Amino acid sequence: MKNIASLLGNRNKFLIFGCGFSGSFFAKTIRRYGCIALTSSRSANKDPESFVFNSENDIVPDKKIFDGVTHILSCIPPDKNGNDPVLGILQSKLQSLSLEWVGYLSTTGVYGNTKGDWVSESDQPNPFQKRSHNRLNCEKEWIKSGLPVQIFRLPGIYGPGRSTFEAIKNQKIRVISKKDQVFSRIHVADITNAIIYILQNKDFLKFHQIINIADDEPCSQIEVIQYCYDLLGLKMPKPILFEDAKKELSSIAQSFWMENRRVSNKLLCETLGYKLIYKNYKLGLKNCFLNS
Ligand SMILES: NC(=O)c1ccc[n+]([C@@H]2O[C@H](COP(=O)([O-])OP(=O)(O)OC[C@H]3O[C@@H](n4cnc5c(N)ncnc54)[C@H](OP(=O)(O)O)[C@@H]3O)[C@@H](O)[C@H]2O)c1
């Protein structure tokens, strides 16, 4: 498989909707490749490479922001009515541009509960939570838009500044044990690098509209927390059984424990040939530990 870095050149202009954790990591990285990357946030700030977009009060970007745009990446979740904030307001604008590529960050929540079984892109989505039904509808809207869109389904995202270490430091950690429960994860750097890999090699790779980006080793939360305590040289608190902890969890936190699945990355890593930077939580957390 060829990997031609120069294919992501400075003639490309990216608009990144939603400059949160993943969006800002992506923007910083592709700027290093020489691309122009403008990012949106809901309120004005001093960053000259940022523009304001807020679907909640219909604040749309100035027309000139769209000049010469070749690529779009949307990192914004569905709004409180379940609609896609970007398509809801900017669909015709995006359709009027000569876009080479559009990326949409979605979630593996659309697969629902597989009771611990592996799930891949060829499996029928089976959303369980309301938010996952909304997400699946947004995916469908992006596909229906006719834009050259690729959808990336992501499990729990972590990286420097947002990981179990922060939860431990902020004393927000709950060590919960639930039999046979696993979670899939992805380091933020692998989201960015996998997308860049696909863009760099798009002339050589078969186009797939939906791609999971997950690491190789879904595992229990306790293993992850234990590993962080070990790196910190601290003793992990005694685990609480999920049934006992449940009543103190927010409904959103509870809902995460209601689904149990192992997300397959075979399409990305075997068929398409992407090599993960952080194959498992140990490698990824070591990176967070060294950069926090
Ligand atoms: N976090 C996870 O573990 C996880 C797992 C799977 C999938 N995902 C999904 O993957 C995507 C990226 O996740 P992330 O954690 O990197 O996101 P994030 O840090 O939460 O950032 C979300 C971004 O969306 C913007 N935004 C939210 N509502 C908006 C609206 N109505 N109009 C305009 N902008 C709006 C926010 O603007 P401001 O910057 O102004 O706040 C922020 O920049 C999201 O769709 C997320 O739901 C996340």
The ligand as a MOL file (V3000), in Angstrom:
LIG
                    3D

  0  0  0     0  0            999 V3000
M  V30 BEGIN CTAB
M  V30 COUNTS 48 52 0 0 0
M  V30 BEGIN ATOM
M  V30 1 N -16.6200 11.9100 23.2210 0
M  V30 2 C -16.7400 10.6290 22.8750 0
M  V30 3 O -16.2870 9.7010 23.5780 0
M  V30 4 C -17.4350 10.2760 21.5780 0
M  V30 5 C -17.5840 8.9410 21.2360 0
M  V30 6 C -18.1490 8.6220 20.0020 0
M  V30 7 C -18.5850 9.6200 19.1410 0
M  V30 8 N -18.4700 10.9310 19.5230 0 CHG=1
M  V30 9 C -18.9480 11.9500 18.5610 0
M  V30 10 O -17.8320 12.3380 17.7600 0
M  V30 11 C -17.9210 13.7610 17.4910 0
M  V30 12 C -16.6880 14.4520 18.0610 0
M  V30 13 O -16.6120 14.1680 19.4560 0
M  V30 14 P -15.7560 15.1000 20.4520 0
M  V30 15 O -15.8750 14.4490 21.7870 0
M  V30 16 O -14.4490 15.3870 19.8490 0 CHG=-1
M  V30 17 O -16.6710 16.4190 20.4280 0
M  V30 18 P -16.6970 17.6480 21.4650 0
M  V30 19 O -15.3580 17.8340 22.0870 0
M  V30 20 O -17.8500 17.4480 22.3720 0
M  V30 21 O -16.9990 18.8590 20.4830 0
M  V30 22 C -18.2540 19.0310 19.8620 0
M  V30 23 C -18.2000 20.3040 19.0410 0
M  V30 24 O -19.5060 20.5310 18.4950 0
M  V30 25 C -19.8300 21.9090 18.6290 0
M  V30 26 N -21.2940 22.0310 18.6960 0
M  V30 27 C -22.1200 21.3300 19.5010 0
M  V30 28 N -23.4120 21.6720 19.2410 0
M  V30 29 C -23.3720 22.6010 18.2580 0
M  V30 30 C -24.3600 23.3190 17.5590 0
M  V30 31 N -25.6570 23.1540 17.8240 0
M  V30 32 N -23.9770 24.2100 16.6060 0
M  V30 33 C -22.6590 24.3890 16.3230 0
M  V30 34 N -21.6680 23.7300 16.9530 0
M  V30 35 C -22.0270 22.8300 17.9070 0
M  V30 36 C -19.1300 22.3380 19.9020 0
M  V30 37 O -18.9660 23.7490 19.8470 0
M  V30 38 P -18.1810 24.6010 20.9840 0
M  V30 39 O -16.7280 24.3910 20.6750 0
M  V30 40 O -18.6190 25.9740 20.7970 0
M  V30 41 O -18.5920 23.9770 22.2890 0
M  V30 42 C -17.8190 21.5530 19.8240 0
M  V30 43 O -16.8600 22.2600 19.0640 0
M  V30 44 C -19.2300 14.2380 18.1040 0
M  V30 45 O -20.2670 14.1370 17.1700 0
M  V30 46 C -19.4590 13.2180 19.2240 0
M  V30 47 O -20.8040 13.1140 19.5930 0
M  V30 48 C -17.9020 11.2710 20.7090 0
M  V30 END ATOM
M  V30 BEGIN BOND
M  V30 1 1 1 2
M  V30 2 2 2 3
M  V30 3 1 2 4
M  V30 4 1 4 5
M  V30 5 2 4 48
M  V30 6 2 5 6
M  V30 7 1 6 7
M  V30 8 2 7 8
M  V30 9 1 8 9
M  V30 10 1 8 48
M  V30 11 1 9 10
M  V30 12 1 9 46
M  V30 13 1 10 11
M  V30 14 1 11 12
M  V30 15 1 11 44
M  V30 16 1 12 13
M  V30 17 1 13 14
M  V30 18 2 14 15
M  V30 19 1 14 16
M  V30 20 1 14 17
M  V30 21 1 17 18
M  V30 22 2 18 19
M  V30 23 1 18 20
M  V30 24 1 18 21
M  V30 25 1 21 22
M  V30 26 1 22 23
M  V30 27 1 23 24
M  V30 28 1 23 42
M  V30 29 1 24 25
M  V30 30 1 25 26
M  V30 31 1 25 36
M  V30 32 1 26 27
M  V30 33 1 26 35
M  V30 34 2 27 28
M  V30 35 1 28 29
M  V30 36 1 29 30
M  V30 37 2 29 35
M  V30 38 1 30 31
M  V30 39 2 30 32
M  V30 40 1 32 33
M  V30 41 2 33 34
M  V30 42 1 34 35
M  V30 43 1 36 37
M  V30 44 1 36 42
M  V30 45 1 37 38
M  V30 46 2 38 39
M  V30 47 1 38 40
M  V30 48 1 38 41
M  V30 49 1 42 43
M  V30 50 1 44 45
M  V30 51 1 44 46
M  V30 52 1 46 47
M  V30 END BOND
M  V30 END CTAB
M  END
